[in-house]
Amino acid sequence: MDHHLLFCILPPHMLNEIAKRGSQAQRDIAIRTLRLSEQMRGQRLAVMDMPILIHQPVTSSVKNRIIYNVNHGSNLPGTVVRQEGDPLSADVAVNEAYDGSGVTFDLYKDVYNRLSVDGNGMALKSSVHYQQGYDNAFWDGSQMVYGDGDENLPPDQRLFNRFTIAIDVIGHELTHGVTQFAAKLAYSYQSGALNESMSDVFGSLVKQYQLQQTASQADWIIGAGLFTPNVNGVGIRSMKAPGTAYDDPVLGKDPQPATMADYVNTTSDNGGVHINSGIPNHAFYVTAVEIDGNAWEKAGFIWYDTLTNRLNANADFQTAASQTFQSAGQKYGTGSLEQQAVKHGWAAVGIDAEAIGPNPVPTCLERLLHLIGAAPAR
């Protein structure tokens, strides 16, 4: 995995749409957010090229949360404002970061027997109130960082609430840390889309675990509550119905495909990592709903086992499908309901989980024929 990258919850295509379609104030914030993210990537590149300066994680055998306040600056991590066991803060963003990282820790430890994101008790550090009008949250390789959204805009122009408001956003970003220490999925094209999808999967499971929802009860929306009422949308992505999360005059339309028939070939966004992640996202959704019950248990275990034990850095969708199928068979039995659910989940997005070979990315001609009904999608 490329350690020089920041893993941001808002995809660049959404910020680019705001920069084109929004009011002057909205465009300014979107452009500043994009520029700040690029600046942070450059800073991480400089640090990562000097090994002596690489962050050394604080480890513990128990939950260890540390929340910092950057106070609208950019010098990370900021001032410590709440640590493990401290009472509630008067600052809601501090408490949300504390609680969200705690539920994420609990899911990984209590369900998958993983001690923090690195498996060795790494302290969960979070910095809130990053910059002014920073419309994003990110994992920088060692900690979480949260912006406050459009807090300084007039109410009728605000698009985003504070980025600690959605617990699945917190779970999503911390899962980038799990991937960093486990499969190390390269952040480009299909391996990058798998990287994003794994974060969506476990981000959604963190929310379901907190709410004690079954797969059929969950909304499968990533970032519900992140949009203000000014946005025509329910969240930034839908695992149940990729491509339908939002359709807004300023943000544009959700571009995620749900199946391989609509796979997006692009060089932007590191090869469409935030776009094509809709495909494996939907495969997990179909699998989890077919198994039913608590998705973090059987479906979650299969995906966790695959992420931590079965994928390499360059894994593609076919590899993920084949390995989840094999994982389900080994854990629950060949031909079991669970293994068949995995097969059906990947089949729903156009991938044969029993196949071994190149990933079935459709050609431009095949996609055109599928659209006009002249040939089935593969």
Summary of the structure (lengths in Angstrom):
residues: 378
radius of gyration: 19.9
end to end distance: 29.3
largest distance: 63.4
contacts: 1362
relative contact order: 0.11
helix: 45%
strand: 10%
